[in-house]
Amino acid sequence: MSRVGVVIVAGGSGSRVGGAELKQLRWVAGKPMLLHSLQAFQSIPEVAMVVCVLPKQYAGDPPPWIFQSDPERMLISVGGKTRAESVSNGLEDLPAECTTVLIHDAARPLVSVPMIRRVMDEAKKGHGAIAALPVVDTLKRVDADGRIVETVSREMLWRAQTPQGFPRDVIVQAHAEAKRAGWHAEATDDAALCERLGIAVHVVRGSERALKVTEAADFARAELMAGWNEGDDA
């Protein structure tokens, strides 16, 4: 059986949410955001280890609720100055037995097991895989004054989500090459690192429930989404 390792990125400051408490440690839908994701990934037998990447001040003294999980399949890693650096730190701490890697943002607390499995199964085929949703809204490009310049075709456009999965050697190579080339810090997700190198990444169906909590109003949206049955992603 292919052993799967998971890196949950929870190292950001969450400044757009406001307040003194870190966004990824705040409660939503009955538990802290990070704990939602941690327990979802650990419910999958193939997952051998989950690395939670936390800010330095929390890594040495994590919140006690984080141990409402399987501590034997959990490690704490120290976050970096950028998201990409935090992922790199998490990858380094994964046990060598983990040959497939899933990378997930703690800011998406409502990720479901079926969605995780779709990404995991696709990545096991030997290429990258990300959860995503097709764009359904009409897209407008505007100038600095907010004036519409053009309507952008939404055909073949997808909204990227996490988790994103890769063969371990592929994503480690992608991060290493990005560091050498000097554009490591620019990447907003891990698929972008692979794209720059011409490494194949496929999309699998994501979920509207897996919204990203970015601003204060998103907490209310997440509470509503938590009770929404979306087929097999419930």
MONOR-V347247 format. One record per pair of residues at least 4 apart in sequence whose ideal C-beta (glycine too) atoms are under 7 Angstrom apart, sorted by sequence separation. I is the first residue (numbers start at 1). J is the second residue. If there is no record, write none. Layout:
i=I j=J
i=I j=J
This chain:
i=21 j=25
i=27 j=31
i=31 j=35
i=34 j=38
i=35 j=39
i=36 j=40
i=37 j=41
i=38 j=42
i=39 j=43
i=54 j=58
i=55 j=59
i=58 j=62
i=62 j=66
i=67 j=71
i=70 j=74
i=81 j=85
i=83 j=87
i=84 j=88
i=85 j=89
i=86 j=90
i=87 j=91
i=88 j=92
i=89 j=93
i=90 j=94
i=94 j=98
i=104 j=108
i=111 j=115
i=112 j=116
i=113 j=117
i=114 j=118
i=115 j=119
i=116 j=120
i=117 j=121
i=118 j=122
i=119 j=123
i=120 j=124
i=135 j=139
i=142 j=146
i=143 j=147
i=166 j=170
i=168 j=172
i=169 j=173
i=170 j=174
i=171 j=175
i=172 j=176
i=173 j=177
i=174 j=178
i=175 j=179
i=176 j=180
i=177 j=181
i=188 j=192
i=190 j=194
i=191 j=195
i=192 j=196
i=206 j=210
i=214 j=218
i=217 j=221
i=218 j=222
i=219 j=223
i=220 j=224
i=221 j=225
i=222 j=226
i=224 j=228
i=230 j=234
i=21 j=26
i=27 j=32
i=28 j=33
i=31 j=36
i=42 j=47
i=54 j=59
i=69 j=74
i=80 j=85
i=111 j=116
i=123 j=128
i=142 j=147
i=166 j=171
i=178 j=183
i=179 j=184
i=187 j=192
i=194 j=199
i=213 j=218
i=229 j=234
i=17 j=23
i=26 j=32
i=41 j=47
i=80 j=86
i=123 j=129
i=142 j=148
i=143 j=149
i=178 j=184
i=187 j=193
i=195 j=201
i=213 j=219
i=25 j=32
i=26 j=33
i=79 j=86
i=94 j=101
i=104 j=111
i=122 j=129
i=142 j=149
i=194 j=201
i=211 j=218
i=14 j=22
i=42 j=50
i=54 j=62
i=80 j=88
i=140 j=148
i=141 j=149
i=14 j=23
i=24 j=33
i=25 j=34
i=41 j=50
i=80 j=89
i=141 j=150
i=175 j=184
i=178 j=187
i=213 j=222
i=14 j=24
i=24 j=34
i=79 j=89
i=91 j=101
i=119 j=129
i=191 j=201
i=211 j=221
i=78 j=89
i=119 j=130
i=140 j=151
i=141 j=152
i=211 j=222
i=38 j=50
i=77 j=89
i=119 j=131
i=139 j=151
i=140 j=152
i=77 j=90
i=118 j=131
i=138 j=151
i=139 j=152
i=10 j=24
i=38 j=52
i=52 j=66
i=62 j=76
i=102 j=116
i=211 j=225
i=139 j=154
i=178 j=193
i=77 j=93
i=87 j=103
i=115 j=131
i=138 j=154
i=209 j=225
i=59 j=76
i=102 j=119
i=34 j=52
i=59 j=77
i=75 j=93
i=102 j=120
i=175 j=193
i=178 j=196
i=59 j=78
i=135 j=154
i=171 j=190
i=174 j=193
i=209 j=228
i=100 j=120
i=174 j=194
i=177 j=197
i=209 j=230
i=52 j=74
i=54 j=76
i=56 j=78
i=135 j=157
i=208 j=230
i=50 j=73
i=56 j=79
i=100 j=123
i=135 j=158
i=174 j=197
i=207 j=230
i=10 j=34
i=49 j=73
i=50 j=74
i=51 j=75
i=52 j=76
i=53 j=77
i=55 j=79
i=100 j=124
i=134 j=158
i=135 j=159
i=166 j=190
i=170 j=194
i=209 j=233
i=48 j=73
i=54 j=79
i=133 j=158
i=164 j=189
i=174 j=199
i=8 j=34
i=47 j=73
i=49 j=75
i=51 j=77
i=53 j=79
i=132 j=158
i=133 j=159
i=164 j=190
i=207 j=233
i=42 j=69
i=132 j=159
i=164 j=191
i=42 j=70
i=132 j=160
i=133 j=161
i=8 j=37
i=132 j=161
i=160 j=189
i=170 j=199
i=8 j=38
i=35 j=65
i=39 j=69
i=130 j=160
i=131 j=161
i=35 j=66
i=38 j=69
i=42 j=73
i=131 j=162
i=160 j=191
i=34 j=66
i=131 j=163
i=22 j=55
i=32 j=65
i=35 j=68
i=53 j=86
i=130 j=164
i=6 j=41
i=38 j=74
i=53 j=89
i=129 j=165
i=53 j=90
i=25 j=63
i=128 j=166
i=51 j=90
i=6 j=47
i=126 j=167
i=4 j=46
i=8 j=50
i=10 j=52
i=11 j=53
i=51 j=93
i=123 j=165
i=128 j=170
i=4 j=47
i=5 j=48
i=10 j=53
i=11 j=54
i=51 j=94
i=122 j=165
i=123 j=166
i=2 j=46
i=4 j=48
i=5 j=49
i=6 j=50
i=7 j=51
i=8 j=52
i=9 j=53
i=10 j=54
i=11 j=55
i=119 j=163
i=123 j=167
i=1 j=46
i=3 j=48
i=6 j=51
i=8 j=53
i=49 j=94
i=119 j=164
i=120 j=165
i=158 j=203
i=161 j=206
i=7 j=53
i=49 j=95
i=119 j=165
i=48 j=95
i=116 j=163
i=48 j=97
i=49 j=98
i=161 j=210
i=48 j=98
i=111 j=163
i=108 j=161
i=108 j=162
i=105 j=162
i=104 j=162
i=103 j=162
i=104 j=163
i=103 j=163
i=102 j=163
i=103 j=164
i=130 j=191
i=102 j=165
i=128 j=191
i=101 j=165
i=100 j=165
i=101 j=166
i=128 j=194
i=37 j=104
i=100 j=167
i=101 j=168
i=11 j=79
i=99 j=167
i=100 j=168
i=11 j=80
i=37 j=106
i=44 j=113
i=99 j=168
i=43 j=113
i=98 j=168
i=101 j=171
i=12 j=83
i=40 j=111
i=128 j=199
i=130 j=201
i=132 j=203
i=34 j=106
i=37 j=109
i=44 j=116
i=128 j=200
i=129 j=201
i=33 j=106
i=36 j=109
i=40 j=113
i=127 j=200
i=128 j=201
i=129 j=202
i=130 j=203
i=131 j=204
i=133 j=206
i=9 j=83
i=33 j=107
i=36 j=110
i=37 j=111
i=127 j=201
i=128 j=202
i=132 j=206
i=11 j=86
i=41 j=116
i=127 j=202
i=129 j=204
i=131 j=206
i=133 j=208
i=33 j=109
i=40 j=116
i=9 j=86
i=9 j=87
i=131 j=210
i=7 j=87
i=91 j=171
i=122 j=202
i=28 j=109
i=91 j=172
i=24 j=106
i=122 j=204
i=7 j=90
i=24 j=107
i=7 j=91
i=23 j=107
i=91 j=175
i=119 j=204
i=118 j=204
i=7 j=94
i=88 j=175
i=103 j=190
i=118 j=205
i=87 j=175
i=5 j=94
i=5 j=95
i=84 j=175
i=115 j=206
i=115 j=207
i=5 j=98
i=3 j=97
i=4 j=98
i=7 j=101
i=9 j=103
i=3 j=98
i=112 j=207
i=115 j=210
i=3 j=99
i=4 j=100
i=5 j=101
i=6 j=102
i=7 j=103
i=8 j=104
i=9 j=105
i=10 j=106
i=2 j=99
i=9 j=106
i=112 j=209
i=2 j=100
i=4 j=102
i=6 j=104
i=8 j=106
i=110 j=209
i=111 j=210
i=84 j=184
i=110 j=210
i=84 j=185
i=110 j=211
i=108 j=210
i=82 j=185
i=84 j=187
i=87 j=190
i=108 j=211
i=108 j=212
i=109 j=213
i=107 j=212
i=107 j=213
i=105 j=212
i=107 j=214
i=110 j=222
i=109 j=222
i=110 j=225
i=4 j=120
i=110 j=226
i=114 j=232
i=115 j=233
i=114 j=233
i=112 j=233
i=2 j=124
i=33 j=213
i=28 j=213
i=23 j=213
i=28 j=219
i=29 j=222
i=28 j=222
i=29 j=223
i=28 j=223
i=29 j=226
i=16 j=214
i=17 j=215
i=18 j=216
i=16 j=215
i=17 j=216
